[in-house]
């Protein structure tokens, strides 16, 4: 299950560290952090799941919970190999899961 369904106080700090208070199996809640640079890259100005270190070629990084479904969306301007900048966004619910109170990347899409 995607993390945001069992999380509170979701935020991104330093442009790439996902932080949330997430529910554990016993019903307890605890803060967990996950470095998004470990699983998101930059593919010529687009976010790439399974890549690495997107933040190194990004500017104007922002995070928000959006829409009626409260979707966690990361936005940034990403550079391509020519130095051009592109607006990009990625739904963190696609691949970030809560595994018993720990935020983790899951290769298979959760949506």
C-alpha positions in Angstrom: 0.0 0.0 0.0 1.2 3.5 -0.8 2.6 5.3 2.3 0.4 8.3 2.2 -2.7 6.4 3.2 -1.1 5.5 6.6 0.9 8.7 7.1 0.6 12.1 8.8 2.7 15.3 8.7 4.2 14.4 5.3 6.9 16.8 4.1 10.1 17.0 2.1 13.1 18.6 3.7 16.4 19.6 2.1 14.7 19.1 -1.3 15.1 15.3 -1.2 14.4 13.8 2.3 10.8 12.5 2.6 9.7 12.7 6.3 6.4 11.4 7.6 4.8 10.1 10.8 3.7 6.6 9.7 1.5 4.0 11.3 3.0 0.7 12.4 1.1 -2.7 12.4 0.3 -2.4 16.1 -1.3 1.0 15.6 1.6 3.0 16.9 2.9 6.0 15.0 6.5 6.9 14.5 8.5 9.3 12.3 10.3 7.8 9.4 12.6 9.4 6.8 13.6 8.3 3.3 16.1 9.9 0.9 14.3 10.3 -2.4 17.7 10.6 -4.2 18.1 6.8 -3.6 15.3 6.0 -6.0 14.5 9.0 -8.2 16.7 10.3 -11.0 16.6 12.9 -13.7 16.1 11.6 -17.3 16.7 14.6 -19.5 14.4 16.9 -17.5 11.9 14.3 -16.3 11.8 12.5 -13.0 12.8 8.8 -13.4 11.8 6.1 -10.9 14.7 3.7 -10.3 17.2 6.4 -11.0 19.4 8.3 -8.5 20.3 11.8 -7.3 17.7 13.9 -9.0 18.3 16.8 -6.6 21.8 17.3 -8.0 20.3 18.6 -11.2 17.2 20.3 -9.8 16.1 23.7 -8.7 12.9 25.1 -7.2 12.1 21.8 -5.5 8.7 21.8 -3.8 6.3 19.3 -2.2 2.6 19.4 -1.7 -0.4 17.2 -0.9 -2.7 17.9 -3.9 -6.2 17.2 -5.0 -9.3 15.6 -3.5 -7.3 12.3 -3.0 -4.5 14.2 -1.1 -1.8 12.9 -3.5 1.8 13.6 -2.4 3.5 15.4 -5.4 7.1 16.4 -5.7 7.8 19.2 -8.2 11.0 20.7 -9.5 12.7 22.2 -12.5 15.1 19.6 -13.9 18.0 20.2 -16.3 18.6 18.1 -19.3 22.1 17.4 -20.8 21.9 20.6 -22.8 21.4 22.7 -19.7 17.8 23.5 -20.5 15.3 23.5 -17.6 11.9 21.7 -17.6 9.1 21.7 -15.1 8.6 18.2 -13.8 6.4 16.5 -11.2 6.2 13.0 -9.7 3.5 11.3 -7.6 5.4 9.8 -4.6 2.4 7.5 -4.0 3.5 5.5 -7.1 6.5 3.8 -5.5 6.9 4.8 -1.8 5.4 2.4 0.7 5.0 2.2 4.5 6.5 -1.2 5.6 5.5 -1.4 9.3 6.4 2.2 10.1 9.4 2.5 7.7 9.2 4.4 4.4 10.6 2.4 1.5 10.9 2.4 -2.3 9.0 -0.4 -4.1 10.0 -1.1 -7.6 6.6 -2.2 -8.8 4.0 0.6 -9.1 1.6 0.8 -6.1 -1.1 2.5 -8.3 
